[in-house]
Amino acid sequence: MATVVLAAQGAFAEGEKISDLQVRGNRRIDTAAILNAVKLKTGDLLYVEKVDADIRAIYRLGQFQDVKAETEKADGGVVLVYTVVEKPIIREIRIEGTKQISTDKVREALGLKTNSIFSQKELTQSAKKVKKLYSDEGYYLAEVDVRSEKRSDTDVGVVATITEGEKVLIKFIRFEGNRSFTEKKLRSVMETKEKWFLSWLTGAGTYKDEVLKNDVNLIADLYFNNGYVNVKLGEPEIKLLDDRSGLAVTIGITEGDQYKTGSIGFKGDLLEKEEVLAQGLRLKGGEIFNRANLRADVLSLTDLYADKGYAFTNVTPLSKINPDQKTVDITFDFEKGEKVFIDRITVLGNTKTRDKVLRRELKVVEGENYSSTGLKKSKQSLMNLGFFEEVNIATAKGSADNKLDVNVEVKEKPTGTFSIGAGYSSLDGLIGQGSVSQGNFLGLGLKANLAASLGGESSTYNVGLTDPYFLDTRWTLGADLYRTEREYIDFTKRATGGDIKAGYPLSDTMRTLWMYKFEDKKIFDVNTESDEIIPETTSTTSSIFGSLTRDTTDYRLDPTRGMVNNVSIEVAGLGGTNKFIRYMGDTSVFFPLKWSTVLTLKGSLGYIQGIGEDISIDERFFAGGINTIRGYEGRSISPYTINSSGDPSYTGGDKEAIFNVEYNFPLLKDAGLKGVAFFDVGNVYDDNENMFSSFRMSYGAGIRWVSPMGPLRLEYGIPINPRDGIDKSSGRFEFSIGSFF
């Protein structure tokens, strides 16, 4: 409240000279700060409208609840006195009645601070914020009273008294006017859910105003995407049930008629023939109209032009609704604008990784046409390196109107890992595993690894280095050295070897890899009963390996869509004593589903044939364990013989077929913790058996976590059809730290 009062001890008129300006009533605010806000100065002439303007200026400082102006007669004019009443200060905030929600949360929702200026308006808003906090947590009946208590002329205290009441959840979600979709279908697209017996765990049934309003939009999208272009939804109506046991939400719907897509046309700046533009459209004439498909078509047509350098193309879908035919005609209107070129590419945020490591992954080049798809693929390629937590690619105005700068900003993450693992099996005994790897060695993108596993019955050592861009070309070149020793039931195998490998990308999604391997093997401590299955005690393998891989996944380290296809062949016999040909083929397909879940299908086939001689047992196929068919002991799915002790001796097979189905779902998304349910089926077949003639099957579940030490898997598999006397029928835990398939 600001008032202007002009009074004097004697009669005087406007226009008198101001001989002095004074401020009274201020305690905290300096007089100089107040006078600095006014325009009238000593020596000016007094006019009411100018005084009124100065009062308002003082009031706008936000420190006063009342401002007055008075005059006092003085020699040579008048004294202009501003009298102010300062707003009180909040000295204490007291919260009472909190039990279900912490006092700290309530204090945060209040938004008030001690030693701040008190405002009755803010006090009212604070009460509403606390009320919303309780409503969002399900305490719809909570009563909130926030009041001030005067402690002195300048100080107040704030008291928030809360009566929480019982938690009230949404018991029913109902719809009025829906004919085309059932209530169950409509509820399935909503984030708001009805309460159930696990609401205490999932939070289902909690009423949140913003979420419910967004649910209305989600329901509208369902109708729009199924041809109901005139659908109308009312505001959700929330009522407390008569017995106060819960809330009932009612949403009114006016569906209208269902429409199909009519004619589809193009006009404006057309760079392609209409037949070419129509090829990739999701909208099809005669099919149910779908607004989501229309949006996707606008984006794809925009990208089509952007890939030709027209970065600022506008594609406007013009719609014509035909009520009689119940169709929607769509015409895409193109305005291509000026052709745009890439000006300067700047890389930011890479403190360790060299610039060239990032730039060689970019699909756009300075001076060339702008490409929307190129920028998207550049981001995907950079993320697939595994060096960065975040990659952001943005454009900015370049040196001319038809040029754009590209700014690539990355946030690096540790690329060196130290992984450990442990396990126990009757095959290998107690094993300790450890590895040190660096995926970005020296900041050059080199992949270096040093690994070892030590156990009572096995040991492995490996060292390797790979350059994915050898001599800054597109060639990959690498080498590995290794030594392994493992004690099996019937023999012990020691192998020392190395390999040299080279690869080259044939396209953005396809690459080839070639490898030469030489290995010296020794078989010793042979059980004489097993001589028939171990043809020799020493051997060497000199082989050439070739593979072709196609990868269309969105993110190679943790795919959610796309597929990986791989075929390979290994030929041994170019020197050495082992002579065989091994054929392998495997495919993994990833399907994104609702609620950030992913369905993964994987299939793997293998076949090995000897060249003029038998195949050594260590080159044959074995299955079972966490990477093949879970629930069965490692290497136990194999043809076998029974030795004199009545135990199986696994001899391996020349064919294998393994299939896995996985359903991955988030548990703690922020922490990277996921759950998995799986079904495995497959077998290993001897040379006298037909492939697919029989299968071993299992099912189970587990958790996966991208831990600081690497991806962790803890899974429990249960055999469905174990072999009598060979396999255990009970479930089996599997544990590993390493890559997922």
Number of C-alpha atoms within 10 A of each C-alpha: 10 15 14 18 13 15 14 15 9 7 7 12 8 10 12 15 18 22 18 17 16 16 17 13 13 16 11 9 12 10 14 10 11 20 18 12 16 16 12 19 15 14 15 14 16 22 14 14 10 14 22 16 15 22 23 18 17 23 20 11 11 12 20 19 15 16 20 22 23 18 21 16 17 15 7 11 19 23 21 26 17 24 18 23 18 20 19 22 21 23 17 17 16 12 16 12 13 16 10 13 14 9 15 11 12 20 17 13 17 24 14 19 16 14 13 12 20 24 16 10 8 14 20 14 14 23 22 16 18 25 23 19 20 23 20 16 18 22 23 25 17 19 15 20 17 19 14 17 12 12 14 10 11 17 17 22 19 21 16 22 17 21 15 19 12 14 17 22 26 25 20 16 22 17 17 13 11 15 12 13 11 11 14 10 12 20 17 12 15 16 14 22 21 21 21 14 8 9 14 11 7 11 17 20 24 26 25 17 15 9 15 18 13 14 19 22 14 16 20 21 18 19 23 21 17 19 23 24 24 15 17 14 16 12 12 19 12 15 13 17 13 8 6 11 14 21 23 18 19 17 17 17 19 15 20 14 13 19 24 24 20 23 14 19 16 19 13 11 13 14 13 11 9 13 10 10 18 17 9 11 16 15 23 17 16 13 14 20 25 23 19 15 15 17 13 14 21 17 13 18 20 22 18 20 25 22 17 16 23 24 25 16 20 18 23 15 19 14 13 13 17 13 11 6 10 15 23 24 18 21 17 20 17 20 18 20 14 14 18 23 24 21 22 17 18 13 16 13 13 17 11 15 18 15 15 14 19 20 17 17 17 20 17 22 18 14 14 13 21 28 24 21 15 16 20 14 18 22 19 18 20 23 20 17 18 17 24 18 11 13 17 12 15 11 15 12 12 16 11 11 11 19 23 24 20 23 16 23 16 22 14 17 12 14 17 17 15 14 20 18 16 15 14 14 11 11 16 19 14 15 17 17 18 16 19 15 19 19 21 22 19 13 18 18 22 19 19 21 18 18 18 18 18 18 17 13 17 21 19 18 17 18 18 18 20 21 20 21 18 15 10 12 10 14 15 20 21 19 18 18 18 18 18 18 19 19 19 17 16 19 17 18 19 18 18 18 18 17 18 18 18 19 21 18 16 13 9 12 12 16 16 19 18 19 18 18 19 19 19 17 20 15 20 15 12 16 12 10 10 16 13 8 17 19 15 15 16 15 16 20 21 20 22 20 18 17 18 19 19 19 18 17 20 18 18 19 14 13 18 21 18 17 20 19 17 18 18 18 18 19 21 23 17 12 12 15 16 24 22 21 18 19 17 17 18 18 18 20 19 21 15 15 14 7 8 11 17 20 19 22 18 19 17 18 18 20 21 22 18 16 14 9 12 15 22 19 17 13 14 20 23 25 24 21 20 21 13 23 29 30 29 28 20 20 18 22 29 23 20 16 14 11 12 8 6 9 13 16 18 20 22 26 26 25 26 25 21 23 20 22 18 19 18 23 21 18 15 11 10 7 11 13 16 18 19 21 18 21 21 24 21 25 26 30 25 18 13 8 14 10 20 14 8 13 16 19 23 21 21 20 19 18 18 22 18 17 14 11 15 16 16 21 23 17 22 20 26 23 24 17 13 18 12 8 10 13 15 16 16 12 17 18 18 21 17 21 21 16 12 12 10
